[in-house]
């Protein structure tokens, strides 16, 4: 997460986290975990339903 914060011009990780939460309604960690879930096999973006491995 530090590399992302620095890439976007934040020198303070706490400030980045607060700004991220205000903008996206979740912490950077929660967002990363959500992306990990969405990239699992069986997840379909049109239905937002996880069907499990096929």
Backbone as a printed PyTorch tensor [residue, N CA C, xyz], in Angstrom:
tensor([[[  0.8260,  -1.1830,   0.0000],
         [  0.0000,   0.0000,   0.0000],
         [  0.8730,   1.2490,   0.0000]],

        [[  2.0300,   1.1830,   0.6300],
         [  2.9050,   2.3400,   0.6920],
         [  3.3190,   2.7910,  -0.7010]],

        [[  3.6150,   1.8410,  -1.5720],
         [  4.0280,   2.2140,  -2.9280],
         [  2.9040,   2.9260,  -3.6690]],

        [[  1.6730,   2.5140,  -3.4620],
         [  0.5280,   3.1760,  -4.1020],
         [  0.3810,   4.5880,  -3.5550]],

        [[  0.4740,   4.7340,  -2.2290],
         [  0.3550,   6.0550,  -1.6120],
         [  1.4300,   6.9980,  -2.1530]],

        [[  2.6550,   6.5350,  -2.2140],
         [  3.7390,   7.3740,  -2.7230],
         [  3.5470,   7.7060,  -4.1960]],

        [[  3.0750,   6.7370,  -4.9570],
         [  2.8450,   6.9580,  -6.3860],
         [  1.8150,   8.0610,  -6.6200]],

        [[  0.8430,   8.1690,  -5.7180],
         [ -0.2040,   9.1830,  -5.8450],
         [  0.1350,  10.4650,  -5.1070]],

        [[  1.3730,  10.5880,  -4.6220],
         [  1.8310,  11.8330,  -4.0310],
         [  1.5710,  11.9870,  -2.5440]],

        [[  1.2020,  10.9220,  -1.8580],
         [  0.9920,  10.9760,  -0.4150],
         [  2.2840,  10.5800,   0.2840]],

        [[  2.7720,  11.4550,   1.1600],
         [  3.9710,  11.1410,   1.9320],
         [  3.6150,  10.5300,   3.2780]],

        [[  2.3610,  10.6490,   3.6560],
         [  1.8950,  10.1470,   4.9470],
         [  0.8650,   9.0510,   4.7010]],

        [[  1.1840,   7.8320,   5.1160],
         [  0.3020,   6.6920,   4.8760],
         [ -1.0460,   6.8540,   5.5750]],

        [[ -1.0440,   7.4540,   6.7560],
         [ -2.3050,   7.6780,   7.4760],
         [ -3.2130,   8.6250,   6.7020]],

        [[ -2.6250,   9.6640,   6.1500],
         [ -3.4160,  10.6190,   5.3560],
         [ -3.9840,   9.9330,   4.1070]],

        [[ -3.1630,   9.1060,   3.4670],
         [ -3.6380,   8.3560,   2.3060],
         [ -4.8180,   7.4630,   2.6800]],

        [[ -4.6930,   6.7380,   3.7780],
         [ -5.7710,   5.8340,   4.1910],
         [ -7.0590,   6.5910,   4.4870]],

        [[ -6.9550,   7.7120,   5.1850],
         [ -8.1550,   8.5120,   5.4840],
         [ -8.7830,   9.0560,   4.2040]],

        [[ -7.9450,   9.5590,   3.3080],
         [ -8.4510,  10.1000,   2.0400],
         [ -9.1010,   9.0070,   1.2010]],

        [[ -8.4870,   7.8410,   1.1700],
         [ -9.0290,   6.7130,   0.4210],
         [-10.3920,   6.3210,   0.9760]],

        [[-10.5000,   6.2330,   2.3120],
         [-11.7680,   5.8570,   2.9400],
         [-12.8590,   6.8850,   2.6330]],

        [[-12.5070,   8.1730,   2.6880],
         [-13.5070,   9.2080,   2.3660],
         [-13.9690,   9.0880,   0.9160]],

        [[-13.0540,   8.7910,   0.0160],
         [-13.3850,   8.7460,  -1.4210],
         [-14.1460,   7.4790,  -1.8050]],

        [[-13.7210,   6.3220,  -1.2600],
         [-14.2670,   5.0430,  -1.7040],
         [-15.1530,   4.3420,  -0.6790]],

        [[-15.2520,   4.8850,   0.5340],
         [-16.1340,   4.3080,   1.5360],
         [-15.6130,   3.0320,   2.1710]],

        [[-14.3340,   2.7500,   2.0020],
         [-13.7070,   1.5790,   2.6210],
         [-12.2150,   1.8380,   2.6950]],

        [[-11.5570,   1.0910,   3.5610],
         [-10.1120,   1.2580,   3.7010],
         [ -9.4000,   0.6340,   2.4920]],

        [[ -8.1600,   1.0420,   2.2610],
         [ -7.3920,   0.4040,   1.1860],
         [ -7.3020,  -1.1160,   1.3620]],

        [[ -7.1850,  -1.5780,   2.6010],
         [ -7.1030,  -3.0190,   2.8570],
         [ -8.4310,  -3.6930,   2.5000]],

        [[ -9.5410,  -3.0750,   2.8770],
         [-10.8560,  -3.6470,   2.5410],
         [-11.0280,  -3.7150,   1.0260]],

        [[-10.5600,  -2.6750,   0.3320],
         [-10.6470,  -2.6470,  -1.1280],
         [ -9.8000,  -3.7640,  -1.7400]],

        [[ -8.5810,  -3.9370,  -1.2230],
         [ -7.7050,  -5.0020,  -1.7290],
         [ -8.3370,  -6.3700,  -1.5040]],

        [[ -8.9390,  -6.5680,  -0.3280],
         [ -9.5980,  -7.8390,  -0.0440],
         [-10.7950,  -8.0620,  -0.9640]],

        [[-11.5450,  -7.0110,  -1.2430],
         [-12.6780,  -7.1100,  -2.1590],
         [-12.2090,  -7.4940,  -3.5570]],

        [[-11.1380,  -6.8740,  -4.0170],
         [-10.6050,  -7.2180,  -5.3420],
         [-10.1590,  -8.6710,  -5.3900]],

        [[ -9.5570,  -9.1440,  -4.3080],
         [ -9.1420, -10.5400,  -4.2560],
         [-10.3360, -11.4670,  -4.3810]],

        [[-11.4500, -11.1210,  -3.7240],
         [-12.6630, -11.9320,  -3.8130],
         [-13.2300, -11.8910,  -5.2290]],

        [[-13.2490, -10.7080,  -5.8300],
         [-13.8490, -10.5660,  -7.1590],
         [-13.0530, -11.2800,  -8.2370]],

        [[-11.7890, -11.5390,  -7.9880],
         [-10.9560, -12.2070,  -8.9840],
         [-10.9560, -13.7240,  -8.8320]],

        [[-11.7070, -14.2450,  -7.8670],
         [-11.7770, -15.6880,  -7.6830],
         [-12.5810, -16.3230,  -8.8130]],

        [[-12.2490, -17.5450,  -9.1920],
         [-13.0000, -18.2290, -10.2400],
         [-14.4760, -18.3670,  -9.8610]],

        [[-15.3230, -18.1830, -10.8260],
         [-16.7480, -18.3640, -10.6010],
         [-17.4870, -17.0690, -10.3540]],

        [[-16.7590, -15.9840, -10.0650],
         [-17.4360, -14.7050,  -9.8530],
         [-17.7760, -14.1090, -11.2020]],

        [[-18.9960, -13.6640, -11.3620],
         [-19.4330, -13.1050, -12.6320],
         [-19.8920, -11.6710, -12.4190]],

        [[-19.2960, -10.6860, -13.1000],
         [-19.6110,  -9.2860, -12.8450],
         [-21.0400,  -8.8820, -13.1940]],

        [[-21.7010,  -9.5900, -14.1050],
         [-23.0550,  -9.2040, -14.4830],
         [-24.0740,  -9.5850, -13.4120]],

        [[-23.8160, -10.6280, -12.6850],
         [-24.7870, -11.0780, -11.6890],
         [-24.3450, -10.7910, -10.2650]],

        [[-23.0500, -10.4790, -10.0810],
         [-22.4790, -10.2610,  -8.7430],
         [-22.7380, -11.4600,  -7.8280]],

        [[-22.7760, -12.6370,  -8.4300],
         [-22.9960, -13.8540,  -7.6730],
         [-21.8050, -14.7660,  -7.8710]],

        [[-21.3190, -15.3240,  -6.8060],
         [-20.2040, -16.2680,  -6.9000],
         [-20.7850, -17.6580,  -7.0800]],

        [[-20.4780, -18.2900,  -8.1850],
         [-21.0000, -19.6200,  -8.4920],
         [-20.0470, -20.7330,  -8.1140]],

        [[-18.8430, -20.3660,  -7.6710],
         [-17.8570, -21.3750,  -7.3170],
         [-17.1710, -21.9160,  -8.5520]],

        [[-16.1730, -22.7580,  -8.3520],
         [-15.4300, -23.3190,  -9.4950],
         [-16.3110, -24.1330, -10.4240]],

        [[-16.0090, -24.0500, -11.6750],
         [-16.7890, -24.8220, -12.6570],
         [-15.9990, -25.9820, -13.1810]]])
